[in-house]
Amino acid sequence: MFNSKSKQAKKEILQLFNEIQINLENNYKDLAIGARKKAEMRLEELKSTGELTDKDYKKLKVTLDDYTKRMEGYHH
């Protein structure tokens, strides 16, 4: 059974991840940092409201953690 809210929430997070990726590819470090923070906050918000399943949250969190690791040396 598919939950349309969950599907929409996943789509929103994936769009935020795409924003991070584009900024990284264009070497826009400050924008990438901002997009990662926005994605992190939104991911936690969607998890706490129950719009994301635990399975989806864990999968998306791994992707976010990968971006965080790639951006370790980035500072404002």
HELIX and SHEET records of a PDB file:
HELIX    1   1 SER A    4  GLU A   25  1                                  22    
HELIX    2   2 LYS A   29  SER A   48  1                                  20    
HELIX    3   3 ASP A   54  ARG A   70  1                                  17    
END                                                                             
